[in-house]
Amino acid sequence: TATLLNNGKVLIAGGYDGSVYLSQAELFDPSTNTFSTTPSMTSKRSRFVSALLNNGKVLFAGGTPDGTNAISTAELYDLATNTFTATSGMTSPRFYHSATILGNGKVLVAGGQSSAGLSTAEIYSLDQMINAGVDLADQKNPQVATDSAGNIIYGWQGRRGSGQGGGGFSGDSDRGGGSWKIFGMKTDNPASGSLTNQ
């Protein structure tokens, strides 16, 4: 992933180079057009998410260390100390998921895949993952955005179904994509929000 930091530098971390899954990280400085190395992440990971928190730290969560198995671990990068440290993990291992900063500074992590497509979501807050109890349609390549009122718009490329098709998301073609709007989720209990098909 690539994350724009508050000082204008870009933190590039993890991924896959075609043969090896990576834990290495580096910083790009646009003022000098140069890259510099940083300490490595605590875990190798690809297909994970990163999010810049309000305190300036960067959250990294989930992903896969081998292209097959999902992980639930999470870590924080602190620019002030130039270090990665482990933090409380997610409640569910997942990769190909999404992460969105909410208006209250918490992070919504949703969807993705483990041994199958996931329909769960959780909230990261105060160095811990709290199961948000939101049950969404199984989806592929979830995308999340917030509108001006603080509502969360959740979209996906295709829904997991019973139709024909290869891979872990069979039925994408006959179920199609779509979007849901999650109302009133700027609280500590997202499960109380209602889902309305848009």
N, C-alpha and C positions, 0 to 999 in steps of 0.2 A: 504494500500500500504506500501511498504518498500523502503526507499530511502537512498542510501549511501551518507553521507555528506562529506564535504571536510576535516573534522577532523578525518575521519575514523569511526565515529559512524554511526549507522543506525537508521533512524527515522521511526517508525512504527505508522501508524495513521488510524483511522476510521475502517470501515468494518461492519461485521455482525456476531454475536456470536451464531446464531441459533434461537434466540428469540428477540433480541434487536439490532437496528441499532446504531452504535457507533460514538461518537465524540472524544473519548479518544485517547491519543497518549502517546508513550513512546520511550525512547532511549535505544539502545543496544550498549554497549561498548565492542568490541572484545578483548581489552587489559586486561579487568578484567572479561570478560564473565558474565556481569551482565546487568540487565535492570533497568532503573530508569524512574519514571513518569515525564511527562511534563504537562503544561496546556493543556486543551482540545482545539480542533478545534472550530471554530465559528459555525459550522453546523455539524449535524450528516450526514454522507454520506458513501455509499458503491458503488462499481462499478464505482469509479471515477478514475481520473488520477493524478499523481504527477510527477513533473519534477524539477530537480536541476538546478537553473538558474546560469548564469555566476557570479552573485554577491554573490553567496553562499546561497541565500534564496531558499526555496522550494515552488513551486506553486502547489496548489491543486485546481482542477476544476471539476465542474459537479458532476454527480453521482445521487444517489437516497437516500432519508432519510427514505423511507418506503417500498422499494421493488417494487413500482408501478410507482410513479411519478418521472420524471426527474427534476433536478434542474440546474440552470445556474450559481449559485453563485461560487465564487472563493475566495481563501485566500492564504496568504503567511506565511510561518514559517521562523522566523529569529533566527538562532542559537545564534547569539551574545546577544540577549535579551531574548531568550527562550520564544518567544511569537508567537501566531497566530493572524493575523490581516486580516480583509476583504479587498479585492481589487475589482476592477471593474469586473463584471460578464461577462460570455460569451454571445454572441448574441442569442444563441439557447440553451435551456435545453437539456441535453444529458447524457446518461450513456452507458457503454460498448464501449466507444470511445477510441481513441489513442492520445498520446501526444509525440511529437518528437522535441528535441532541434535542431535547424538549425545552420548552420555555422556562421550566424550573431548574434547568441544569442537569437533569437526569438523562440517562441514555436508554432509549427503547431499542432492544435487540429482538428481532423477529424473523420467523421463517427459517429457510435454509434446508439443509439435508444432513442426515446422519446415515443410518442404515436404510432409511426411507425418507421421503419428504416430510418436513416438520410443519405442524400447524400451531406451534406454541410461540409465546412471546414472553419476554422478561425485562425487568427494569434494573439498570445499574445505578446504584446510589451509595455514597459513603463507603466505597471500597467493598461493596458486596453486591451479589446478584440476588434479586428478589423475584420469585415466580409471579408474574403479573396476572396469571390466570386467564389470559385472553386466548380464545380458541378461534383461529382463523382457518379459512379454507387452505388445504395443502396447496403450495404454490411453488413456482419455479422463478428464480431471479427476482426476489421481492425488491420493491423500491418504496421508500417512505419519504414523505415530505410534510411540512406543516404549513397551514395557511395563516393568514393575518389574524384570525381569531384564536389561534392556538390549537385548532383541531388538527388531527393527524390524518393524512390521506395515504392509504396503503394500496399499492397496486402490484400485480404479478403478471408474468408473461403467459403462464398457462397453469391450469389446475390439474392436480393429480386425479386421475379417474380410472375407469375400468375399460376404456377403449383400447384399441390396438396402438402399439408404438413401442419403440425400444427404450431401454434405459430406465432409470429410477423414476421418471416422470411419465410413464405410459399414460396415454389418454390426453396428453396436452392438446393435441390437434382437435379432438372432438369436444373437449370441454372449454377450450378457448381461454383467453385472459380476461381480466376485469379489474375492478377497483372497489374498495370499501372505504367508507369514511367512519373513523372512530371518534365519537363525540365525547367531550368532557374528560379527556384523559390527562389533564394537567393536575392530577391528584395523586395521592399515595396509593390509591386503590383503583388501578385501571380496569379491574374486572367489573366495576360498577358502570363503566361506560357501555353504551349500546352500539351495535353494529347495524348500519343501514346500507343496503346495496345501492350503489349510485348508478 
